[in-house]
């Protein structure tokens, strides 16, 4: 972050809201993939594999944000 960057409580709350939305959409995508099952069509399987990789990446990023990014931002809010 740039020195002097200002973050309001409203902006922080919006970031958290969007983070929760991302997690909800990720979970919904995973649920939809499981409903498809094991299709015969190779293109559908490939799509499932790509979506599964995306889901894993999104979960890893969300975990990092939860553990490392949001606590720092919240500390900046309380310090300011």
PDB file of N, CA, C and O in Angstrom, chain B, residues numbered from 101:
ATOM      1  N   UNK B 101       0.832  -1.178   0.000  1.00  0.00           N
ATOM      2  CA  UNK B 101       0.000   0.000   0.000  1.00  0.00           C
ATOM      3  C   UNK B 101       0.877   1.242   0.000  1.00  0.00           C
ATOM      4  O   UNK B 101       1.985   1.238   0.537  1.00  0.00           O
ATOM      5  N   UNK B 102       0.383   2.268  -0.589  1.00  0.00           N
ATOM      6  CA  UNK B 102       1.107   3.526  -0.638  1.00  0.00           C
ATOM      7  C   UNK B 102       1.014   4.225   0.714  1.00  0.00           C
ATOM      8  O   UNK B 102      -0.029   4.174   1.366  1.00  0.00           O
ATOM      9  N   UNK B 103       2.094   4.876   1.141  1.00  0.00           N
ATOM     10  CA  UNK B 103       2.006   5.644   2.382  1.00  0.00           C
ATOM     11  C   UNK B 103       0.933   6.716   2.245  1.00  0.00           C
ATOM     12  O   UNK B 103       0.791   7.338   1.192  1.00  0.00           O
ATOM     13  N   UNK B 104       0.184   6.923   3.314  1.00  0.00           N
ATOM     14  CA  UNK B 104      -0.839   7.952   3.296  1.00  0.00           C
ATOM     15  C   UNK B 104      -2.143   7.532   2.635  1.00  0.00           C
ATOM     16  O   UNK B 104      -3.068   8.338   2.534  1.00  0.00           O
ATOM     17  N   UNK B 105      -2.233   6.295   2.188  1.00  0.00           N
ATOM     18  CA  UNK B 105      -3.470   5.818   1.568  1.00  0.00           C
ATOM     19  C   UNK B 105      -4.570   5.783   2.615  1.00  0.00           C
ATOM     20  O   UNK B 105      -4.396   5.210   3.690  1.00  0.00           O
ATOM     21  N   UNK B 106      -5.686   6.390   2.302  1.00  0.00           N
ATOM     22  CA  UNK B 106      -6.802   6.467   3.239  1.00  0.00           C
ATOM     23  C   UNK B 106      -7.832   5.393   2.900  1.00  0.00           C
ATOM     24  O   UNK B 106      -8.156   5.161   1.735  1.00  0.00           O
ATOM     25  N   UNK B 107      -8.330   4.755   3.934  1.00  0.00           N
ATOM     26  CA  UNK B 107      -9.366   3.743   3.783  1.00  0.00           C
ATOM     27  C   UNK B 107     -10.441   4.045   4.813  1.00  0.00           C
ATOM     28  O   UNK B 107     -10.162   4.119   6.009  1.00  0.00           O
ATOM     29  N   UNK B 108     -11.651   4.216   4.353  1.00  0.00           N
ATOM     30  CA  UNK B 108     -12.748   4.504   5.275  1.00  0.00           C
ATOM     31  C   UNK B 108     -13.363   3.195   5.764  1.00  0.00           C
ATOM     32  O   UNK B 108     -13.154   2.132   5.179  1.00  0.00           O
ATOM     33  N   UNK B 109     -14.118   3.299   6.838  1.00  0.00           N
ATOM     34  CA  UNK B 109     -14.839   2.123   7.343  1.00  0.00           C
ATOM     35  C   UNK B 109     -15.814   1.600   6.301  1.00  0.00           C
ATOM     36  O   UNK B 109     -16.005   0.391   6.173  1.00  0.00           O
ATOM     37  N   UNK B 110     -16.425   2.501   5.566  1.00  0.00           N
ATOM     38  CA  UNK B 110     -17.371   2.089   4.530  1.00  0.00           C
ATOM     39  C   UNK B 110     -16.669   1.304   3.431  1.00  0.00           C
ATOM     40  O   UNK B 110     -17.189   0.297   2.951  1.00  0.00           O
ATOM     41  N   UNK B 111     -15.492   1.766   3.034  1.00  0.00           N
ATOM     42  CA  UNK B 111     -14.725   1.049   2.004  1.00  0.00           C
ATOM     43  C   UNK B 111     -14.282  -0.320   2.512  1.00  0.00           C
ATOM     44  O   UNK B 111     -14.317  -1.306   1.775  1.00  0.00           O
ATOM     45  N   UNK B 112     -13.868  -0.372   3.767  1.00  0.00           N
ATOM     46  CA  UNK B 112     -13.469  -1.654   4.359  1.00  0.00           C
ATOM     47  C   UNK B 112     -14.659  -2.606   4.409  1.00  0.00           C
ATOM     48  O   UNK B 112     -14.537  -3.781   4.064  1.00  0.00           O
ATOM     49  N   UNK B 113     -15.803  -2.096   4.838  1.00  0.00           N
ATOM     50  CA  UNK B 113     -17.015  -2.929   4.886  1.00  0.00           C
ATOM     51  C   UNK B 113     -17.394  -3.421   3.490  1.00  0.00           C
ATOM     52  O   UNK B 113     -17.842  -4.556   3.329  1.00  0.00           O
ATOM     53  N   UNK B 114     -17.215  -2.568   2.485  1.00  0.00           N
ATOM     54  CA  UNK B 114     -17.503  -2.975   1.108  1.00  0.00           C
ATOM     55  C   UNK B 114     -16.545  -4.088   0.668  1.00  0.00           C
ATOM     56  O   UNK B 114     -16.967  -5.043   0.015  1.00  0.00           O
ATOM     57  N   UNK B 115     -15.263  -3.971   1.019  1.00  0.00           N
ATOM     58  CA  UNK B 115     -14.295  -5.025   0.685  1.00  0.00           C
ATOM     59  C   UNK B 115     -14.704  -6.348   1.321  1.00  0.00           C
ATOM     60  O   UNK B 115     -14.658  -7.395   0.674  1.00  0.00           O
ATOM     61  N   UNK B 116     -15.104  -6.297   2.587  1.00  0.00           N
ATOM     62  CA  UNK B 116     -15.540  -7.523   3.262  1.00  0.00           C
ATOM     63  C   UNK B 116     -16.790  -8.098   2.616  1.00  0.00           C
ATOM     64  O   UNK B 116     -16.922  -9.313   2.471  1.00  0.00           O
ATOM     65  N   UNK B 117     -17.693  -7.232   2.235  1.00  0.00           N
ATOM     66  CA  UNK B 117     -18.920  -7.677   1.574  1.00  0.00           C
ATOM     67  C   UNK B 117     -18.613  -8.357   0.245  1.00  0.00           C
ATOM     68  O   UNK B 117     -19.171  -9.412  -0.058  1.00  0.00           O
ATOM     69  N   UNK B 118     -17.740  -7.765  -0.537  1.00  0.00           N
ATOM     70  CA  UNK B 118     -17.359  -8.357  -1.817  1.00  0.00           C
ATOM     71  C   UNK B 118     -16.595  -9.669  -1.619  1.00  0.00           C
ATOM     72  O   UNK B 118     -16.720 -10.594  -2.422  1.00  0.00           O
ATOM     73  N   UNK B 119     -15.821  -9.740  -0.567  1.00  0.00           N
ATOM     74  CA  UNK B 119     -15.093 -10.965  -0.231  1.00  0.00           C
ATOM     75  C   UNK B 119     -16.085 -12.089   0.077  1.00  0.00           C
ATOM     76  O   UNK B 119     -15.936 -13.213  -0.403  1.00  0.00           O
ATOM     77  N   UNK B 120     -17.083 -11.772   0.874  1.00  0.00           N
ATOM     78  CA  UNK B 120     -18.127 -12.766   1.183  1.00  0.00           C
ATOM     79  C   UNK B 120     -18.893 -13.177  -0.070  1.00  0.00           C
ATOM     80  O   UNK B 120     -19.239 -14.346  -0.241  1.00  0.00           O
ATOM     81  N   UNK B 121     -19.149 -12.218  -0.934  1.00  0.00           N
ATOM     82  CA  UNK B 121     -19.851 -12.514  -2.198  1.00  0.00           C
ATOM     83  C   UNK B 121     -19.015 -13.464  -3.055  1.00  0.00           C
ATOM     84  O   UNK B 121     -19.547 -14.409  -3.637  1.00  0.00           O
ATOM     85  N   UNK B 122     -17.725 -13.216  -3.129  1.00  0.00           N
ATOM     86  CA  UNK B 122     -16.819 -14.086  -3.880  1.00  0.00           C
ATOM     87  C   UNK B 122     -16.854 -15.508  -3.319  1.00  0.00           C
ATOM     88  O   UNK B 122     -16.899 -16.474  -4.080  1.00  0.00           O
ATOM     89  N   UNK B 123     -16.835 -15.638  -2.005  1.00  0.00           N
ATOM     90  CA  UNK B 123     -16.897 -16.965  -1.387  1.00  0.00           C
ATOM     91  C   UNK B 123     -18.231 -17.649  -1.682  1.00  0.00           C
ATOM     92  O   UNK B 123     -18.270 -18.848  -1.959  1.00  0.00           O
ATOM     93  N   UNK B 124     -19.313 -16.892  -1.622  1.00  0.00           N
ATOM     94  CA  UNK B 124     -20.629 -17.457  -1.920  1.00  0.00           C
ATOM     95  C   UNK B 124     -20.692 -17.964  -3.368  1.00  0.00           C
ATOM     96  O   UNK B 124     -21.162 -19.073  -3.625  1.00  0.00           O
ATOM     97  N   UNK B 125     -20.220 -17.148  -4.297  1.00  0.00           N
ATOM     98  CA  UNK B 125     -20.246 -17.554  -5.710  1.00  0.00           C
ATOM     99  C   UNK B 125     -19.333 -18.747  -5.969  1.00  0.00           C
ATOM    100  O   UNK B 125     -19.652 -19.613  -6.783  1.00  0.00           O
ATOM    101  N   UNK B 126     -18.209 -18.790  -5.281  1.00  0.00           N
ATOM    102  CA  UNK B 126     -17.291 -19.929  -5.411  1.00  0.00           C
ATOM    103  C   UNK B 126     -17.967 -21.210  -4.931  1.00  0.00           C
ATOM    104  O   UNK B 126     -17.897 -22.245  -5.594  1.00  0.00           O
ATOM    105  N   UNK B 127     -18.622 -21.131  -3.775  1.00  0.00           N
ATOM    106  CA  UNK B 127     -19.325 -22.300  -3.249  1.00  0.00           C
ATOM    107  C   UNK B 127     -20.458 -22.735  -4.171  1.00  0.00           C
ATOM    108  O   UNK B 127     -20.686 -23.930  -4.356  1.00  0.00           O
ATOM    109  N   UNK B 128     -21.163 -21.773  -4.746  1.00  0.00           N
ATOM    110  CA  UNK B 128     -22.257 -22.105  -5.654  1.00  0.00           C
ATOM    111  C   UNK B 128     -21.728 -22.787  -6.924  1.00  0.00           C
ATOM    112  O   UNK B 128     -22.321 -23.750  -7.410  1.00  0.00           O
ATOM    113  N   UNK B 129     -20.625 -22.286  -7.448  1.00  0.00           N
ATOM    114  CA  UNK B 129     -20.018 -22.912  -8.628  1.00  0.00           C
ATOM    115  C   UNK B 129     -19.612 -24.347  -8.318  1.00  0.00           C
ATOM    116  O   UNK B 129     -19.843 -25.248  -9.124  1.00  0.00           O
ATOM    117  N   UNK B 130     -19.012 -24.560  -7.159  1.00  0.00           N
ATOM    118  CA  UNK B 130     -18.608 -25.914  -6.788  1.00  0.00           C
ATOM    119  C   UNK B 130     -19.830 -26.825  -6.662  1.00  0.00           C
ATOM    120  O   UNK B 130     -19.795 -27.973  -7.105  1.00  0.00           O
ATOM    121  N   UNK B 131     -20.885 -26.331  -6.072  1.00  0.00           N
ATOM    122  CA  UNK B 131     -22.120 -27.105  -5.946  1.00  0.00           C
ATOM    123  C   UNK B 131     -22.669 -27.483  -7.326  1.00  0.00           C
ATOM    124  O   UNK B 131     -23.072 -28.624  -7.552  1.00  0.00           O
ATOM    125  N   UNK B 132     -22.678 -26.522  -8.233  1.00  0.00           N
ATOM    126  CA  UNK B 132     -23.164 -26.787  -9.592  1.00  0.00           C
ATOM    127  C   UNK B 132     -22.307 -27.840 -10.294  1.00  0.00           C
ATOM    128  O   UNK B 132     -22.829 -28.686 -11.020  1.00  0.00           O
ATOM    129  N   UNK B 133     -21.001 -27.786 -10.079  1.00  0.00           N
ATOM    130  CA  UNK B 133     -20.114 -28.780 -10.689  1.00  0.00           C
ATOM    131  C   UNK B 133     -20.429 -30.182 -10.189  1.00  0.00           C
ATOM    132  O   UNK B 133     -20.431 -31.134 -10.969  1.00  0.00           O
ATOM    133  N   UNK B 134     -20.696 -30.314  -8.885  1.00  0.00           N
ATOM    134  CA  UNK B 134     -21.015 -31.628  -8.337  1.00  0.00           C
ATOM    135  C   UNK B 134     -22.354 -32.139  -8.857  1.00  0.00           C
ATOM    136  O   UNK B 134     -22.543 -33.348  -8.990  1.00  0.00           O
ATOM    137  N   UNK B 135     -23.272 -31.243  -9.148  1.00  0.00           N
ATOM    138  CA  UNK B 135     -24.571 -31.666  -9.686  1.00  0.00           C
ATOM    139  C   UNK B 135     -24.422 -32.246 -11.090  1.00  0.00           C
ATOM    140  O   UNK B 135     -25.191 -33.123 -11.483  1.00  0.00           O
ATOM    141  N   UNK B 136     -23.457 -31.771 -11.833  1.00  0.00           N
ATOM    142  CA  UNK B 136     -23.235 -32.291 -13.192  1.00  0.00           C
ATOM    143  C   UNK B 136     -22.809 -33.747 -13.130  1.00  0.00           C
ATOM    144  O   UNK B 136     -23.182 -34.543 -13.991  1.00  0.00           O
ATOM    145  N   UNK B 137     -22.034 -34.097 -12.121  1.00  0.00           N
ATOM    146  CA  UNK B 137     -21.557 -35.475 -11.998  1.00  0.00           C
ATOM    147  C   UNK B 137     -20.364 -35.724 -12.884  1.00  0.00           C
ATOM    148  O   UNK B 137     -19.558 -34.825 -13.126  1.00  0.00           O
ATOM    149  N   UNK B 138     -20.249 -36.951 -13.371  1.00  0.00           N
ATOM    150  CA  UNK B 138     -19.134 -37.358 -14.225  1.00  0.00           C
ATOM    151  C   UNK B 138     -19.638 -37.516 -15.654  1.00  0.00           C
ATOM    152  O   UNK B 138     -20.060 -38.605 -16.043  1.00  0.00           O
ATOM    153  N   UNK B 139     -19.598 -36.461 -16.425  1.00  0.00           N
ATOM    154  CA  UNK B 139     -20.134 -36.520 -17.787  1.00  0.00           C
ATOM    155  C   UNK B 139     -19.226 -37.286 -18.740  1.00  0.00           C
ATOM    156  O   UNK B 139     -18.028 -37.433 -18.500  1.00  0.00           O
ATOM    157  N   UNK B 140     -19.817 -37.765 -19.815  1.00  0.00           N
ATOM    158  CA  UNK B 140     -19.073 -38.472 -20.850  1.00  0.00           C
ATOM    159  C   UNK B 140     -18.336 -37.506 -21.778  1.00  0.00           C
ATOM    160  O   UNK B 140     -17.301 -37.850 -22.349  1.00  0.00           O
ATOM    161  N   UNK B 141     -18.869 -36.317 -21.919  1.00  0.00           N
ATOM    162  CA  UNK B 141     -18.328 -35.332 -22.858  1.00  0.00           C
ATOM    163  C   UNK B 141     -16.978 -34.802 -22.348  1.00  0.00           C
ATOM    164  O   UNK B 141     -16.909 -34.220 -21.266  1.00  0.00           O
ATOM    165  N   UNK B 142     -15.906 -35.006 -23.129  1.00  0.00           N
ATOM    166  CA  UNK B 142     -14.583 -34.527 -22.706  1.00  0.00           C
ATOM    167  C   UNK B 142     -14.526 -33.009 -22.511  1.00  0.00           C
ATOM    168  O   UNK B 142     -13.791 -32.522 -21.653  1.00  0.00           O
ATOM    169  N   UNK B 143     -15.294 -32.267 -23.300  1.00  0.00           N
ATOM    170  CA  UNK B 143     -15.281 -30.812 -23.147  1.00  0.00           C
ATOM    171  C   UNK B 143     -15.884 -30.399 -21.801  1.00  0.00           C
ATOM    172  O   UNK B 143     -15.419 -29.449 -21.171  1.00  0.00           O
ATOM    173  N   UNK B 144     -16.914 -31.115 -21.370  1.00  0.00           N
ATOM    174  CA  UNK B 144     -17.533 -30.812 -20.077  1.00  0.00           C
ATOM    175  C   UNK B 144     -16.573 -31.179 -18.955  1.00  0.00           C
ATOM    176  O   UNK B 144     -16.451 -30.437 -17.981  1.00  0.00           O
ATOM    177  N   UNK B 145     -15.893 -32.307 -19.075  1.00  0.00           N
ATOM    178  CA  UNK B 145     -14.899 -32.701 -18.063  1.00  0.00           C
ATOM    179  C   UNK B 145     -13.784 -31.676 -17.975  1.00  0.00           C
ATOM    180  O   UNK B 145     -13.336 -31.324 -16.884  1.00  0.00           O
ATOM    181  N   UNK B 146     -13.338 -31.201 -19.127  1.00  0.00           N
ATOM    182  CA  UNK B 146     -12.278 -30.193 -19.147  1.00  0.00           C
ATOM    183  C   UNK B 146     -12.751 -28.907 -18.459  1.00  0.00           C
ATOM    184  O   UNK B 146     -12.000 -28.275 -17.717  1.00  0.00           O
ATOM    185  N   UNK B 147     -13.981 -28.540 -18.714  1.00  0.00           N
ATOM    186  CA  UNK B 147     -14.557 -27.359 -18.073  1.00  0.00           C
ATOM    187  C   UNK B 147     -14.634 -27.566 -16.554  1.00  0.00           C
ATOM    188  O   UNK B 147     -14.332 -26.653 -15.785  1.00  0.00           O
ATOM    189  N   UNK B 148     -15.030 -28.747 -16.133  1.00  0.00           N
ATOM    190  CA  UNK B 148     -15.087 -29.049 -14.704  1.00  0.00           C
ATOM    191  C   UNK B 148     -13.698 -28.949 -14.071  1.00  0.00           C
ATOM    192  O   UNK B 148     -13.545 -28.415 -12.973  1.00  0.00           O
ATOM    193  N   UNK B 149     -12.697 -29.463 -14.769  1.00  0.00           N
ATOM    194  CA  UNK B 149     -11.332 -29.406 -14.234  1.00  0.00           C
ATOM    195  C   UNK B 149     -10.843 -27.966 -14.130  1.00  0.00           C
ATOM    196  O   UNK B 149     -10.214 -27.591 -13.140  1.00  0.00           O
ATOM    197  N   UNK B 150     -11.128 -27.167 -15.142  1.00  0.00           N
ATOM    198  CA  UNK B 150     -10.726 -25.762 -15.111  1.00  0.00           C
ATOM    199  C   UNK B 150     -11.454 -25.023 -13.987  1.00  0.00           C
ATOM    200  O   UNK B 150     -10.847 -24.231 -13.266  1.00  0.00           O
ATOM    201  N   UNK B 151     -12.735 -25.279 -13.842  1.00  0.00           N
ATOM    202  CA  UNK B 151     -13.503 -24.637 -12.776  1.00  0.00           C
ATOM    203  C   UNK B 151     -13.008 -25.096 -11.405  1.00  0.00           C
ATOM    204  O   UNK B 151     -12.946 -24.298 -10.469  1.00  0.00           O
ATOM    205  N   UNK B 152     -12.662 -26.359 -11.285  1.00  0.00           N
ATOM    206  CA  UNK B 152     -12.120 -26.867 -10.023  1.00  0.00           C
ATOM    207  C   UNK B 152     -10.804 -26.190  -9.663  1.00  0.00           C
ATOM    208  O   UNK B 152     -10.563 -25.863  -8.500  1.00  0.00           O
ATOM    209  N   UNK B 153      -9.961 -25.983 -10.657  1.00  0.00           N
ATOM    210  CA  UNK B 153      -8.697 -25.279 -10.414  1.00  0.00           C
ATOM    211  C   UNK B 153      -8.953 -23.833 -10.002  1.00  0.00           C
ATOM    212  O   UNK B 153      -8.295 -23.312  -9.102  1.00  0.00           O
ATOM    213  N   UNK B 154      -9.911 -23.191 -10.661  1.00  0.00           N
ATOM    214  CA  UNK B 154     -10.273 -21.822 -10.304  1.00  0.00           C
ATOM    215  C   UNK B 154     -10.808 -21.753  -8.875  1.00  0.00           C
ATOM    216  O   UNK B 154     -10.452 -20.848  -8.122  1.00  0.00           O
ATOM    217  N   UNK B 155     -11.646 -22.690  -8.508  1.00  0.00           N
ATOM    218  CA  UNK B 155     -12.196 -22.740  -7.156  1.00  0.00           C
ATOM    219  C   UNK B 155     -11.069 -22.869  -6.131  1.00  0.00           C
ATOM    220  O   UNK B 155     -11.074 -22.178  -5.113  1.00  0.00           O
ATOM    221  N   UNK B 156     -10.118 -23.740  -6.395  1.00  0.00           N
ATOM    222  CA  UNK B 156      -8.980 -23.898  -5.485  1.00  0.00           C
ATOM    223  C   UNK B 156      -8.182 -22.618  -5.346  1.00  0.00           C
ATOM    224  O   UNK B 156      -7.791 -22.242  -4.241  1.00  0.00           O
ATOM    225  N   UNK B 157      -7.938 -21.951  -6.456  1.00  0.00           N
ATOM    226  CA  UNK B 157      -7.200 -20.693  -6.449  1.00  0.00           C
ATOM    227  C   UNK B 157      -7.960 -19.618  -5.672  1.00  0.00           C
ATOM    228  O   UNK B 157      -7.370 -18.891  -4.873  1.00  0.00           O
ATOM    229  N   UNK B 158      -9.262 -19.520  -5.908  1.00  0.00           N
ATOM    230  CA  UNK B 158     -10.078 -18.531  -5.205  1.00  0.00           C
ATOM    231  C   UNK B 158     -10.094 -18.796  -3.699  1.00  0.00           C
ATOM    232  O   UNK B 158     -10.032 -17.860  -2.902  1.00  0.00           O
ATOM    233  N   UNK B 159     -10.175 -20.048  -3.316  1.00  0.00           N
ATOM    234  CA  UNK B 159     -10.178 -20.380  -1.882  1.00  0.00           C
ATOM    235  C   UNK B 159      -8.840 -20.047  -1.239  1.00  0.00           C
ATOM    236  O   UNK B 159      -8.799 -19.520  -0.127  1.00  0.00           O
ATOM    237  N   UNK B 160      -7.749 -20.351  -1.926  1.00  0.00           N
ATOM    238  CA  UNK B 160      -6.420 -20.006  -1.402  1.00  0.00           C
ATOM    239  C   UNK B 160      -6.277 -18.499  -1.225  1.00  0.00           C
ATOM    240  O   UNK B 160      -5.779 -18.032  -0.201  1.00  0.00           O
ATOM    241  N   UNK B 161      -6.714 -17.744  -2.223  1.00  0.00           N
ATOM    242  CA  UNK B 161      -6.637 -16.293  -2.154  1.00  0.00           C
ATOM    243  C   UNK B 161      -7.527 -15.752  -1.043  1.00  0.00           C
ATOM    244  O   UNK B 161      -7.114 -14.861  -0.300  1.00  0.00           O
ATOM    245  N   UNK B 162      -8.729 -16.273  -0.923  1.00  0.00           N
ATOM    246  CA  UNK B 162      -9.647 -15.827   0.123  1.00  0.00           C
ATOM    247  C   UNK B 162      -9.063 -16.106   1.504  1.00  0.00           C
ATOM    248  O   UNK B 162      -9.182 -15.276   2.406  1.00  0.00           O
ATOM    249  N   UNK B 163      -8.436 -17.258   1.675  1.00  0.00           N
ATOM    250  CA  UNK B 163      -7.815 -17.593   2.960  1.00  0.00           C
ATOM    251  C   UNK B 163      -6.689 -16.618   3.277  1.00  0.00           C
ATOM    252  O   UNK B 163      -6.562 -16.149   4.408  1.00  0.00           O
ATOM    253  N   UNK B 164      -5.873 -16.316   2.270  1.00  0.00           N
ATOM    254  CA  UNK B 164      -4.770 -15.365   2.484  1.00  0.00           C
ATOM    255  C   UNK B 164      -5.317 -13.988   2.859  1.00  0.00           C
ATOM    256  O   UNK B 164      -4.781 -13.329   3.749  1.00  0.00           O
ATOM    257  N   UNK B 165      -6.366 -13.559   2.193  1.00  0.00           N
ATOM    258  CA  UNK B 165      -6.975 -12.274   2.534  1.00  0.00           C
ATOM    259  C   UNK B 165      -7.481 -12.288   3.972  1.00  0.00           C
ATOM    260  O   UNK B 165      -7.264 -11.337   4.723  1.00  0.00           O
ATOM    261  N   UNK B 166      -8.160 -13.380   4.353  1.00  0.00           N
ATOM    262  CA  UNK B 166      -8.681 -13.498   5.720  1.00  0.00           C
ATOM    263  C   UNK B 166      -7.570 -13.433   6.760  1.00  0.00           C
ATOM    264  O   UNK B 166      -7.716 -12.789   7.799  1.00  0.00           O
ATOM    265  N   UNK B 167      -6.466 -14.102   6.472  1.00  0.00           N
ATOM    266  CA  UNK B 167      -5.404 -14.240   7.460  1.00  0.00           C
ATOM    267  C   UNK B 167      -4.376 -13.113   7.441  1.00  0.00           C
ATOM    268  O   UNK B 167      -3.786 -12.805   8.476  1.00  0.00           O
ATOM    269  N   UNK B 168      -4.151 -12.490   6.283  1.00  0.00           N
ATOM    270  CA  UNK B 168      -3.053 -11.537   6.165  1.00  0.00           C
ATOM    271  C   UNK B 168      -3.483 -10.134   5.753  1.00  0.00           C
ATOM    272  O   UNK B 168      -2.977  -9.156   6.304  1.00  0.00           O
ATOM    273  N   UNK B 169      -4.384 -10.014   4.819  1.00  0.00           N
ATOM    274  CA  UNK B 169      -4.700  -8.700   4.256  1.00  0.00           C
ATOM    275  C   UNK B 169      -5.718  -7.952   5.112  1.00  0.00           C
ATOM    276  O   UNK B 169      -5.471  -6.812   5.505  1.00  0.00           O
ATOM    277  N   UNK B 170      -6.854  -8.574   5.406  1.00  0.00           N
ATOM    278  CA  UNK B 170      -7.895  -7.875   6.141  1.00  0.00           C
ATOM    279  C   UNK B 170      -7.461  -7.459   7.551  1.00  0.00           C
ATOM    280  O   UNK B 170      -7.828  -6.368   7.988  1.00  0.00           O
ATOM    281  N   UNK B 171      -6.697  -8.279   8.280  1.00  0.00           N
ATOM    282  CA  UNK B 171      -6.232  -7.806   9.589  1.00  0.00           C
ATOM    283  C   UNK B 171      -5.350  -6.551   9.504  1.00  0.00           C
ATOM    284  O   UNK B 171      -5.422  -5.681  10.372  1.00  0.00           O
ATOM    285  N   UNK B 172      -4.521  -6.461   8.462  1.00  0.00           N
ATOM    286  CA  UNK B 172      -3.677  -5.278   8.300  1.00  0.00           C
ATOM    287  C   UNK B 172      -4.552  -4.058   7.980  1.00  0.00           C
ATOM    288  O   UNK B 172      -4.360  -2.985   8.552  1.00  0.00           O
ATOM    289  N   UNK B 173      -5.494  -4.229   7.080  1.00  0.00           N
ATOM    290  CA  UNK B 173      -6.390  -3.117   6.758  1.00  0.00           C
ATOM    291  C   UNK B 173      -7.198  -2.683   7.975  1.00  0.00           C
ATOM    292  O   UNK B 173      -7.381  -1.488   8.210  1.00  0.00           O
ATOM    293  N   UNK B 174      -7.674  -3.634   8.733  1.00  0.00           N
ATOM    294  CA  UNK B 174      -8.458  -3.296   9.918  1.00  0.00           C
ATOM    295  C   UNK B 174      -7.594  -2.579  10.948  1.00  0.00           C
ATOM    296  O   UNK B 174      -8.066  -1.658  11.616  1.00  0.00           O
ATOM    297  N   UNK B 175      -6.347  -2.985  11.084  1.00  0.00           N
ATOM    298  CA  UNK B 175      -5.422  -2.310  12.009  1.00  0.00           C
ATOM    299  C   UNK B 175      -5.178  -0.869  11.565  1.00  0.00           C
ATOM    300  O   UNK B 175      -5.079   0.029  12.402  1.00  0.00           O
ATOM    301  N   UNK B 176      -5.083  -0.645  10.263  1.00  0.00           N
ATOM    302  CA  UNK B 176      -4.907   0.716   9.769  1.00  0.00           C
ATOM    303  C   UNK B 176      -6.122   1.584  10.099  1.00  0.00           C
ATOM    304  O   UNK B 176      -5.988   2.769  10.402  1.00  0.00           O
ATOM    305  N   UNK B 177      -7.305   0.978  10.034  1.00  0.00           N
ATOM    306  CA  UNK B 177      -8.520   1.722  10.360  1.00  0.00           C
ATOM    307  C   UNK B 177      -8.544   2.122  11.841  1.00  0.00           C
ATOM    308  O   UNK B 177      -8.877   3.255  12.188  1.00  0.00           O
ATOM    309  N   UNK B 178      -8.190   1.182  12.686  1.00  0.00           N
ATOM    310  CA  UNK B 178      -8.245   1.463  14.122  1.00  0.00           C
ATOM    311  C   UNK B 178      -7.111   2.396  14.539  1.00  0.00           C
ATOM    312  O   UNK B 178      -7.252   3.161  15.493  1.00  0.00           O
ATOM    313  N   UNK B 179      -5.982   2.334  13.823  1.00  0.00           N
ATOM    314  CA  UNK B 179      -4.865   3.225  14.139  1.00  0.00           C
ATOM    315  C   UNK B 179      -5.150   4.648  13.682  1.00  0.00           C
ATOM    316  O   UNK B 179      -4.660   5.607  14.277  1.00  0.00           O
ATOM    317  N   UNK B 180      -5.948   4.782  12.620  1.00  0.00           N
ATOM    318  CA  UNK B 180      -6.235   6.107  12.058  1.00  0.00           C
ATOM    319  C   UNK B 180      -7.374   6.712  12.749  1.00  0.00           C
ATOM    320  O   UNK B 180      -7.772   7.830  12.421  1.00  0.00           O
TER     321      UNK B 180
END
